[in-house]
C-alpha cells in the first residue's frame, strides 16, 4: 500500500491552518463522504473494484431519504443519514490506519467492513405500512432489524453466506449491551472489523461538530422508545459527560484501543499526526462541562451551531 497525502494537505487548504475534523470533508453532503471513502479505499487496495460500495451507498441514501421500495424516509433526528455516513467514513479511516500499522486487510474484508457501517442503523427506518410514531420506537430492536434488512438485501444480490455473516457479526458489535467477546467470529479480521465498527459508531456520534445540538433529538428518541429515566433534556446533557467516560473505557478495554490507528490515517492522508476524532470530542466535552458549570438551566442559549437534519 503506497502512502499518499491528500493534495489539499499540501496546497494551503484551511485544514492546514486550522486542523479541525469538520473542515476536512463536507460531511453534510453524502457525495463528498462517498468520494473520500473511495479515495481512502484505493489507498489501501488500489486495484479493488469499489462498485459494491458505490451501489450500496446510493441505496442507503435512497433508503434514508424515502426513495427505497417498501420503506419510509428516516424520521429520527439523531440516528439519521448523516450519522450513517459519518460512521462509514470513520470506519474507512480506521481500516486505513490499521493497514498502515501492518494489518493485512483483504480487499474483500475492507469492502465488507465499509458495507457493515452503511447497514448498521437501517433498523431505525420504518416500513411503508407503519403509520404510528417515528423510527425511534424501534430503538430496542434496531440492531436485529438492521441485520434482517442487510441479510435480505445481500442475499437477493447473490452475496455468499459467509459475507452476510461477516457483516452481521460486525453490526452486533455496535450493541452496547452485548459483550464483544461473546460473538463468535469466523476469522481474526472479522473480530477486528467488528471492533472497528463499534468504535466508528461511537466516535462518529461524539466527534460530530453538532453533537451537543443533536442531543435534544437523542432525548426525543429515548423518550419515544421508553428507554430512558431522564426526565429532561438537561438530565441527558449531564449524563453525556458520564457517557463520554464510559465510552473511553469501552474503546480502551472492550475494543482493545482500536482508535489507536487513527493518527496513522490522518498523518498519511492529511499530514496531521493526531487523532482528530478525539480532538473534536475533547473540545465538545470541555464546552459541555463549562456550560453545566456556569449556567446549566440556560443550556439552550449556548447551543449556537445550526443543526441540519
N, C-alpha and C positions, 0 to 999 in steps of 0.2 A: 504494500500500500504506500503510494507516494504522497508525502505530506504536501499540502497546497494551501497557502493562505488566501483568504478571500481578497480579491482586488481592492475592495473598498477599504480594507485594513491598511493598504499602502498608498491610498490616494487622498488623504486628507478627509476621510469620512468623519462626520461628527462623533461616531463611536470611538474614534481615536482620542478625541479631546475630552469626551465625557463617557467613560466606559460604563455604560448602563445597559442592562439586558434588553430593555424595551426599545432601544434605539437600533439594535442590530437588524431586526426583521420587523416588518409591519404586521404584527400579529392579528390585527383586525381584518386582514384581507387573506382569506384562506389560500388564494392562489399563490401568494408570496410564501406562505408556510410550505406549500407543496413544492415550490421551486427550491427552497432552502433544504427541504428534506431530500429531494432528489440530488442536489449538489453534494450534500454530505454523503449520501449513499454511494455516489460514484467515486468519492474519495476513498471509500472503504473497499469497494469492489467495482472497478471501472468498467468491467465487461458485463455487469449484471443487467438483465432486462427488467426495467422498472415498470413495465406496463401493468402488472398486477396491483402495484401500489397506486398508480395513477387512476386506474379504473375504480378501485375501491374508494379512494379519496373522493372522487366525483360522486359516487353512490352515497357515501356517508354525508357529504354536503347536501345532496338532494334529500336524504332522509331527514336530516335536522331541519331543512327548510320546507318540509311538507310536500316534496315532489317525488316521493318514493311510493310505489303502489301499495296500498293497504295500510298506510300509516299517516298520522297527522304530523304537523310541524312540531318541533320541540316547544314545550310550554314551561320549561324550568329555566329560571334566570341565572342560576349558579352552575348547574351541570348542563351547560349548553354547548353549542358547536365550538365556540372559542376554547372552552376547556378541553374539548377533544383534540382540536388542532394544536393547542399548547402542549398537551401531553404527548402527542405524536412527535413534535419537534424535540421535546425533552428526551424522549425515548431514543430518537435517532442520534442525538448528541451523546447520550450515554454509551450507545453501541460504538460510536466512533472513538470516543475516549478510551473505551475498554480495548479496542483493537490497537490503538496506539500504544497501549500498555502491554501488548503481547497476546491478548485473547484472540483465538483463531476462529472468529465467527465465519461460518459459511455464508455464501450469498443467499442460500435458501433461508437460513435461520435469521439473517438480517431482515429479509423481506417479511417473514412471519412475525418477527418482533414488532416491526412498524405496523403491520396489519392488526396485531393484537391491540395496539394503542388506539387505532381507529375504531375498533369494535368495542372497547372496554366499557363504554357508558351508553350504548344504544338501547339498553334496557329501560331507560327513562322515557323513551318515545312511546306514546300511546298508539294503539291500533285505531284505524279509522272509525270503527264501530263504538269506541269507548268515548262517551259524551259526558262523563262525570269527572269533575275535578281536573287537576293537571298531572303531569308525569311525576310530580313529587310524591304522590300517593304510592308510587311503585318503588320508593327508595329501598325498602327492606328486601325486595325481590329483584332489584335491577341487575344484579350480577348473573343469576341464573337466566334471566330474560335476555341479557346480552349474549350469553353463551348459546342460548337457543337460537337467537337470530343469526349469530355467526355460523353455527353448525348448519342451519338450513341454507344460508347464503352460499357457503363454500361447497357444501355437498351438491347443490344444484349446479355448480360450475365445475364439478369434476375434481375437486381437490381430494388428495389422499386422506384417509382417516388419521394417519399419523400427523399430518399438518393441522387438522382440526384439533386433535388432542394437544398438540404443542401450544396452540393459541389458547385453548381452554385452560390449561394449567397456568398460563401467564395471567389471564384475566382473573382467575381465582386468587392470585397473589395480591390483588388490589383490595381484597376483603379484609378490613381492619380487625374483624372478629375471628379470623382464621389464621392459625399459625402456619407460616410458610413451610416449616419442616414436617407438616402433616400431609403435604401434597406429594403425590408420587410422580416424580419426573422420570421420563424415559432416557434422558441424556443430560450431561453436565451443562450444555449450552441452554437446555430448556430451563433449568433452575436459574442460571444466570439471567436469562431473558425475563423470567418471572419476577425476579428481584429488581431488575431494571424497570419493569413496568410499574411495579408497586412504588418505586421511588419517583418515577416520572410523574405518576398520578398526584403524589403529594407535592412535589416541587412545582409542578405546573400551576397548582392552585395558589400556593402561598407566595410564589415569586411573581405572580401576576401583578402588574403595577396598579391595578384596580382591585386588589384583593380586599382591602378594607371596605371599599364601596360596594363590593359584591356580598359582603356578609349579611346584610338585610335580606337578600334573596335566599341565602342559605337558611336563615332563620325561618323564612316563609315555607321553604321546602320541608324542613324538620317539623314545623307545626302541622302542616297538612298530612305528613306521614305519621304523625302521632309518635315520633321517636325522640322527643326532647323534653327535658324537665325545665328548660329555660322559659321563664315567664315573660321576659322582654328581650328585645334586641341587645340591650346593654349587657344582659347576662351572657349572651353569646360572644360579645366583644371581649368581655373579661375572660371567658373560657378559652378564647383564641390564644391567649398568652400561654395557658397551660397546655393547649393542644400543640403549640409550637415546640414546647419542651418534650412532649411525648413523641412528636414526630422526629425530633433529633435523635432520641433514643431508639426509635424504630429503625431509622436509617443506619445508625451505628451498630446496633445489635442484631435485630431481626433480619436486616438486609445486608449485613456484612460490610457496611460502609461503602456501598456501591457508588455513592455520589463522589467518591474519591477520583473517579475517572473524568469528571467534568473539566477540571483545569487543563487536562491534556487536549481536549477538544478545543477549548477557547484559545489556547496558545497557538495551535496549528491553524485554526480557521480564522481567528481574528487578531492574532498576535497579542492576546491579553491572557497572561498565565495565571488565571484565578478562576474560582468557582463563581460565576456571575449570578447563578441562581441563589446561592447562599448570601451573596452581597445584597441582592434585591430583597430577600426575606429579612435580613437583619435590619435594613432600613425601614421596612414596614412595621416590624415588631417594635423597633425603637420609637417610631412615631406613634404607634398604638399605646405604648407604655406612657408616653408623655401626655397623650390625651386623657388616659384613665387616671393619671396622677394630678393633672391640672384642673380639668373640668369635665368629669365623666358624664354628667347629666346632659351636657350640651354637645355630646359627641357628633351629632349630625352636621354641626357647623364646621367641623374640621375635616369632613369628607369632601374634599374640594375637587377631586378629579371627576370628569364626565365618564359615566359608565354606560356604554352602549351594549345592549344585549341582543 
